[in-house]
Amino acid sequence: MKDQGNEHDTGMNLFFLTDPGDLSATLSSGGGLPDGFILGRCGSGSECGHMLRELRKGDETALLPVFLEDFPSDGDREAADGPARTKEEMENLAREIGNRLRDVDENALRKSLDLRLLAFLYSREGKKLRPVLDPLSRELYSYPLADHLSGGLLDSSRWISELLEKGYLEEESLADRIRACPKCGGAHLNYVDVCPFCRSMDIRQVPFIHCFTCGRVGPQEAFVREGPMQCPFCGARLRHIGSDYDRPMDNYLCSSCSQTFAEPDVSCRCFLCGAWSPADGLSVRSFREYSLSDKGVIAVRSGNTDDMYSVFDALNYTKPEPFRHILDWQLQLSGRPPVEPFSLMIISFPNVEKVKEKLGRKKVTEIMESLARRLRERIRKTDISTRTAENDLLLLLPKTGEKGCAVLASKVRELEKETLQPDGLVMEISVKTAVFPGDRVEGEDAVLLVARLKG
């Protein structure tokens, strides 16, 4: 409810709240929504955080300005619109957010969490999705804004990755890079020195002696008895280092298998699932900031994230990242005999925006669906596809040499004729190919290969 006696009563339609009960009453009153909220110092930080989460997950309140007198956590800071400020500052910011939200279809926001997140970034100029360190979470980092807006219904990292792959978000600065358990994805790991022979943790660092007389090596404690130092294996007196003995590099002893070694191996145990992994077998996760792309802005203003290119995802579709890994692997194999030929094909539609402008989105989608059906008839079950951020279609064709690739490319180009409209307009289809090992460039990976073909 509005607190008439509080210094934060702005005189405009900003509700000042300090109690979750007041929030429930405000939302259920049916008296219309305010222009925003000010969350005052609550009884505890958790109550304030609870009210913020309730506001952000609500269909009607998710995008409204929310100012906080206190920041209970870094996560709440990311999901709010800043600290409670002067009357003028809060009014100006609330008005600015409201003006930008007028470009957004409210009904579309209720139906799409994707649009809700994109619209939040759109309505706050310069706003970014930022990861926040959360030591108690599985992955150590979380994206609080995405968590709040989805009400915890979605895996935020996966959600953001999907929006990035579709081109609605852009990568910004790298916040951190962590290593995680390859089994469960947890980042709570214990790095343990272990014996390289039996993998036991029961190892200790001890000084060693190398006897020149018999060549044996052993812990120094076995050579030092009462009186002068003596080899326990051959009985030789060891008086002078360098002539009678020396100290080898091996200085670890395993109490389990009695082996000696110079350096232990490092093994990692996950505190969450208990799995052991070698240090070089851990998964690497990068946590970045993300901003709204131009495509994301268009989606917000049109109220539509329907992707007319998604019809091609039925062509044995693979997400871009695993597709790149498979292509990198094929490129590496192409340099090692015996070589199995393979081909890469890039299919793009240069004038799609012009066609959409003349025929409308619905008609273009119908054309794309027809092309996708025809393509599906022409590719094999072993061929895989993906889409780039620019919506180019990539086809990886295993065991396909120059002749087979040329035949398929010709059939794809012929599909252009089937898009001919009564006014003579056609959907142009561009096809670029590379056949391996003939087109192999030493040191070129999947990213550079695609860039070369497109260029």
Buried (B, 14 or more C-beta within 10 A) or exposed (E): BBBEEEEBBBEEEBBBBBBBEBBEEBBEEEEEBBBBBBBBEBEEBEBBBBBBBBBBBBEEBBBBBBBBBBBBBEBBBBBBBBBBBEBEEBBEBBBBBBEBBEBBBEEBBEEBBBBBBBBBBBBBEEBBBBBBEBEEBBBBBBBBBBBBBBBEEBBBBEBBBBBBBBBBBBEEEEBEEBBBBBBBBBBBBEEBBBBBBEBEBEBEEBEBBBBBBEEBBBBEEBBBEEEEBBBBBEEBEBEEEEEBBBEEEBBBBBEBEEBBBEEBBEBBBBEBEEBBBEEEEBBEBEBBBBBBBEBBBEBBEBBBBEBBBBBBBEBBBBEBEEBBEBBBEBBEBBEEEEEEBBBBBBBBBEBBEEBBEEBEEEEBBBBBBBBBEBBEEBBEEEBBBBBBBEBBBBBBBBEBBBEBBBEBBEBBEEBBEEBEEEEEBBBBBBBBBBBBBEBBEEEBEBEEBBEEBEE
